[in-house]
Every structure is written in structure tokens, then in C-alpha cells.
Amino acid sequence: MLVSTQLYQAQLNDTPYYLGSQGKSDSSIDDKTITNGFEQNYEVEFKYLLPWGAVKDHGLKGAFMPQRDVHFASPKESGVSSITFTPQYSSRELDVNSDVEKATAFEIGLDWDNRDSTRNTTKGSHTSLDVTVGAENWGSDSPWVTWEFQNSHFFSLGPLADIFDQQVVALDFYTADTPTWKDCETSDCGRPPEQLQNRLGGLYRLRSYTSGRYHGRSAIHYSAEYRMLPDWQPLGDIPVINYYDLPWWQWVVFAEAGNVADEYNLSDLHTDLKWSVGGAVRFQVEGIVVRAEIARASDDQTFRVMINQPF
């Protein structure tokens, strides 16, 4: 059993929010609310490692090995499988709204990490299914339920002459729904607050947009990346930087498409898909992947620096 926690609190000033219909699929990028916001998110994750695959062969060490031998088999034979239980509290208070959006929720997840490396994946897959149940006030409000499914696959193309030491095609699929979603005008709402609705935009999906640019009952998202490790590695010759362990750097080009809807309907979700294209440079610095990327869509663009691969 592994236990971890994430505690987040922020005061955001003059920040763009896409509230209500401003976050719908057919909304305009210019239709937004600029205001101050106070946000909180606290969660504790309890992860039970199933005695399968790498954990069966190597014990706890199997979950933290930087490189693993994987093959496309069942979770019992390959990768690291786990069950997670995550109680969490979230709230958002905006100057333009006197109400505080808040919720206490409990998430249960199944995860099969069948990648050969979490930092520089060349082959394998990663699959997760999460179900979250929450409410603003338990016992007095209609609880809401969301589910999320994500699947990633990685394919090695090998080296390319003296140009690239490694080439990898990475593909990711994500979809989510809120089956308790109701018409608030005729019944009690079974909806999470907007900051917990299924969202696109931000660090991982439709990266050309700010976090939560699109939100609603359901979402779908596709992502493809072409990752290259150049044979040319000048980082070890740069003063100061060469004090750090920088075993590789990676060039990436990517394309994404996704959408949100107020019904889980594949036709609606694939109508007028939003898209992003971009490029990134990523480094492993002392065991941590740092990524700097720029992404562009037809109506917005974003540059950001963050840690970890997006998937």
C-alpha cells in the first residue's frame, strides 16, 4: 500500500475563467470572465499494488524500476497494476459570484501501467479507469458520478541513421462522462461543480488552451506524438548545466483533437472537433522529465514549462 497526498491552494488575480455557457463546445474564445479566484484542492491517494507482473517478480521495487521488461500480455504477466482510493475536497470562490463552488468526492481507480519506462517510454501501454462520486453536502444534495477512461500505446521506430538515436510514436485516447447529469431546471442537479466537470485544455489535453477552456457532461480526446532523441547532445558541454545529470533530451511534435458535450453521444462529441498542434523539447534532469512546449489552435496558443510527460 502506497500513500501520497496533494495539497493545492491558490489566489489567482485577473484570471480568465470560462463559466457556464462560456465553456461549451460552440463558445467563442473571446467570451470569458476575467476575475479574481481563490481555489483549493486537497486529496490523499491510497494505492494498493496488486501482486501481479513486475510486483510479483520484484516486489515493491517493481513499481519504481526506471526500466522494465514489458510485453503485450495480461496484467497478471506484465507491468504494474494497482487499485486506488482517493478522498478529495475541492472549492472555488470567484469575485464575480457570491456562491462558493465546493465538493467532497471519493475516487476509485484501476490502473495498468505496462510501459517500459515512465520517463522515456519506447514501448508498451498504459490503461486507467476512474470512477468518482461526490456531493456538495452529503445527505442533502443529489450526489454526482463521473467516470474517465484513458488508454495510451507506444511504438518504437528505432534509430534513424546518425540523426536520431530513438524514434517513438505515442498515441493516447481519453473519454469521460457524468451519467447523473440532469436538467437543473426540472430536477435536482446531479452535476459536479465546474472545476470538477470533464474538462479539456491545460497541461494534458488540448494544450493550446488554458485549463478548463471547455467543460461539460462528457468529453473525448485524441493525442498523437512523434518523439525523437537526437544523436546530437550538446547539453553536457554547457557550463553550469553540465553539473546536472542530463542523460537525454527529446524533440517532440504533436497533434490533438477533442470536444465536450452535454450528452454522451459520439456524433455530438465528434462534431466540430477542437484541435491543437505543437512542438516541445523535453529533458531528463536528475531523474525528472522537464518539458517546454508551444501549442497552437485556430483561435489560441500557449507556451508552458512543466514536468512529466503528458501521457
C-alpha positions in Angstrom: 0.0 0.0 0.0 1.4 3.4 -1.0 0.1 6.7 0.4 0.6 10.1 -1.2 -1.1 13.5 -0.8 -1.5 16.6 -2.9 -2.5 19.9 -1.3 -3.2 22.9 -3.6 -4.3 26.4 -2.7 -4.0 29.5 -4.9 -5.1 33.1 -5.1 -5.4 33.9 -8.9 -5.8 37.6 -9.8 -7.3 38.9 -13.1 -7.5 35.3 -14.4 -9.7 34.2 -17.4 -12.5 31.8 -16.5 -14.9 30.2 -18.9 -18.1 30.0 -16.8 -21.4 28.3 -17.7 -22.1 28.5 -21.5 -18.7 30.2 -22.0 -17.1 26.7 -21.7 -19.4 25.0 -24.1 -18.2 23.5 -27.4 -19.7 26.2 -29.5 -18.5 29.1 -27.4 -16.2 31.9 -28.5 -12.6 32.2 -27.2 -13.4 35.9 -26.5 -16.4 35.2 -24.4 -14.7 34.8 -21.0 -14.8 36.2 -17.5 -11.8 38.0 -16.1 -11.9 37.9 -12.3 -10.0 37.0 -9.1 -10.3 33.5 -7.9 -9.4 31.6 -4.7 -9.1 27.8 -5.4 -8.4 24.9 -3.1 -7.9 21.2 -3.8 -6.8 18.6 -1.2 -6.6 14.9 -1.8 -5.0 11.8 -0.3 -4.3 8.8 -2.5 -4.2 5.2 -1.2 -2.7 2.9 -3.8 -2.7 -0.9 -3.4 -0.2 -2.6 -5.7 -1.7 -5.9 -7.0 0.7 -8.9 -6.7 0.9 -9.2 -10.5 3.5 -8.6 -13.2 6.6 -6.6 -12.1 5.4 -6.5 -8.5 5.1 -10.3 -8.4 8.6 -10.6 -9.8 10.4 -7.8 -7.9 8.1 -6.8 -5.0 7.8 -3.1 -4.2 10.9 -2.4 -6.3 8.9 -3.4 -9.4 6.8 -0.3 -9.2 9.7 2.1 -9.1 12.2 0.5 -11.6 13.3 3.1 -14.2 13.3 0.4 -16.9 11.0 -2.6 -17.1 10.7 -5.5 -19.5 7.1 -5.4 -20.8 5.1 -7.3 -23.4 1.5 -7.1 -24.6 0.0 -9.7 -22.3 -2.4 -9.7 -19.4 -1.9 -7.5 -16.3 -1.0 -10.7 -14.4 2.1 -11.2 -16.5 3.4 -7.7 -17.3 3.5 -4.2 -16.0 2.3 -2.7 -12.6 -1.4 -3.0 -11.7 -3.0 -1.0 -8.9 -6.3 -0.1 -7.2 -6.5 3.5 -5.9 -8.9 5.1 -3.4 -8.7 8.9 -3.3 -10.8 11.1 -1.0 -10.7 14.7 -2.0 -12.1 18.2 -1.3 -12.3 21.0 -3.9 -13.6 24.6 -3.8 -13.6 27.7 -6.0 -14.6 31.2 -5.0 -14.8 33.9 -7.6 -15.2 37.7 -7.1 -18.0 37.8 -9.7 -20.0 35.1 -7.9 -21.1 35.2 -4.2 -21.5 31.4 -4.1 -18.6 29.1 -3.3 -18.4 26.1 -5.6 -17.3 23.2 -3.4 -17.5 19.4 -3.2 -16.2 16.4 -1.3 -15.6 13.4 -3.5 -14.2 9.9 -3.5 -12.4 8.4 -6.5 -11.8 4.7 -7.1 -9.4 3.8 -9.9 -8.0 0.8 -11.7 -4.6 1.3 -13.4 -2.4 -1.0 -15.5 1.0 0.7 -16.3 2.6 -1.6 -18.9 5.2 0.9 -20.1 8.9 0.0 -20.2 9.7 3.4 -18.7 7.6 6.3 -17.3 10.2 8.9 -18.3 11.2 7.8 -21.8 8.7 5.3 -23.0 9.6 3.3 -26.1 7.0 0.5 -26.0 4.1 -0.8 -24.0 0.8 0.7 -22.9 -1.0 2.4 -20.1 -4.7 2.0 -19.2 -6.8 3.5 -16.4 -10.4 3.7 -15.4 -11.5 6.1 -12.7 -15.0 6.5 -11.1 -15.7 9.5 -8.8 -18.7 10.0 -6.5 -19.2 13.4 -4.9 -21.6 16.0 -3.5 -21.6 19.5 -2.1 -23.3 18.4 1.1 -23.7 14.7 1.7 -27.2 13.8 2.8 -28.9 16.9 1.5 -27.9 17.2 -2.2 -28.1 14.8 -5.2 -24.7 13.1 -5.5 -23.0 13.1 -8.8 -20.9 10.4 -10.5 -18.3 10.7 -13.2 -16.1 8.1 -15.0 -12.9 8.5 -17.0 -11.2 6.1 -19.3 -7.7 6.6 -20.8 -5.5 4.3 -22.9 -2.0 5.1 -24.3 0.1 3.0 -26.6 3.8 3.4 -27.6 5.6 2.1 -30.6 9.4 2.2 -31.2 10.6 3.0 -34.8 14.2 2.5 -33.9 17.1 4.9 -34.8 17.4 7.0 -37.9 21.0 6.9 -39.3 23.2 9.3 -37.3 20.3 11.8 -36.8 18.1 10.2 -34.2 19.1 7.6 -31.7 15.4 6.8 -31.0 12.0 7.4 -32.6 8.7 6.7 -30.8 5.1 7.1 -31.9 2.9 7.7 -28.8 -0.9 7.6 -29.1 -3.5 8.4 -26.4 -7.2 8.2 -26.2 -9.4 9.7 -23.4 -13.1 9.8 -22.8 -15.3 10.7 -19.8 -19.0 11.1 -18.8 -21.2 12.2 -16.0 -24.2 9.7 -16.1 -26.0 11.5 -13.2 -26.1 14.8 -15.3 -29.7 16.2 -15.1 -31.7 19.2 -16.2 -31.3 21.6 -13.3 -34.5 23.5 -14.3 -36.8 20.5 -13.7 -35.0 18.4 -11.1 -32.2 18.3 -8.6 -28.8 18.6 -10.3 -26.6 15.6 -10.3 -23.7 17.7 -11.6 -20.2 18.3 -10.2 -19.1 22.0 -9.8 -17.5 23.4 -12.9 -13.9 22.9 -11.7 -14.6 19.2 -11.4 -16.6 18.7 -14.6 -15.0 16.9 -17.5 -12.6 19.4 -19.0 -10.3 20.0 -21.9 -7.5 22.5 -22.0 -4.4 22.8 -19.8 -1.4 20.6 -19.2 -2.5 17.4 -20.8 -5.4 17.7 -23.3 -5.9 20.5 -25.9 -2.7 22.1 -24.7 -3.1 25.2 -26.8 -5.9 26.3 -24.4 -5.9 27.3 -20.7 -7.1 24.9 -18.1 -10.8 24.3 -18.2 -11.4 26.1 -21.5 -14.0 23.6 -22.4 -16.1 21.7 -19.9 -19.4 19.8 -19.7 -21.1 16.4 -19.0 -18.9 14.4 -21.4 -15.6 14.6 -23.2 -13.5 12.9 -25.8 -9.8 13.5 -26.7 -7.2 12.0 -29.1 -3.5 12.8 -29.0 -0.5 11.7 -31.1 3.1 12.5 -30.6 6.3 11.8 -32.6 9.2 11.7 -30.0 12.8 11.8 -31.2 16.1 11.5 -29.3 18.7 13.4 -31.3 22.1 11.9 -31.7 23.5 15.4 -31.1 23.6 16.1 -27.4 25.3 19.4 -26.6 23.9 19.8 -23.0 27.0 18.2 -21.4 29.2 20.9 -22.9 27.3 23.9 -21.4 28.8 25.4 -18.2 26.7 25.1 -15.0 24.1 22.9 -16.8 26.7 20.1 -17.1 26.8 19.8 -13.3 23.4 18.1 -13.5 22.8 14.6 -14.8 21.2 15.1 -18.3 21.2 11.7 -20.0 19.0 12.7 -22.8 16.9 15.4 -24.5 13.9 14.8 -26.7 12.3 16.6 -29.6 8.5 16.2 -30.0 5.8 17.2 -32.4 2.2 16.6 -31.5 -1.4 16.9 -32.7 -4.6 16.7 -30.6 -8.3 16.7 -31.2 -11.2 16.7 -28.7 -14.6 18.0 -27.7 -17.1 18.3 -24.9 -20.9 17.8 -24.9 -23.9 17.8 -22.6 -24.8 14.3 -23.8 -22.6 11.3 -24.1 -23.3 11.0 -27.8 -20.4 10.0 -30.2 -21.9 12.0 -33.0 -22.1 15.2 -30.9 -18.6 14.6 -29.5 -17.1 14.3 -32.9 -18.9 17.3 -34.4 -16.7 20.4 -34.7 -13.7 18.8 -33.0 -11.3 21.3 -31.4 -7.6 20.8 -32.3 -4.1 21.7 -31.2 -0.8 21.2 -32.9 2.6 22.0 -31.4 6.2 21.1 -30.6 8.2 20.5 -27.5 11.7 20.0 -26.1 12.0 17.7 -23.1 14.9 16.8 -20.9 15.6 14.3 -18.1 17.1 16.4 -15.3 18.3 14.3 -12.3 15.6 11.8 -12.9 12.8 14.3 -13.6 11.4 15.0 -17.1 11.1 18.7 -17.8 9.1 19.8 -20.8 8.9 23.1 -22.6 6.2 23.3 -25.3 4.3 25.6 -27.5 0.8 24.6 -28.8 -1.5 26.4 -31.2 -5.1 26.2 -32.3 -7.2 28.2 -34.7 -8.1 30.7 -32.0 -5.5 30.4 -29.2 -1.9 29.5 -28.4 0.0 28.7 -25.3 3.7 28.3 -24.2 4.4 26.5 -20.9 7.1 24.8 -19.0 6.1 21.8 -16.8 7.3 18.4 -15.5 6.5 14.9 -16.6 5.3 13.5 -20.0 1.7 14.5 -20.8 0.9 10.7 -21.1 
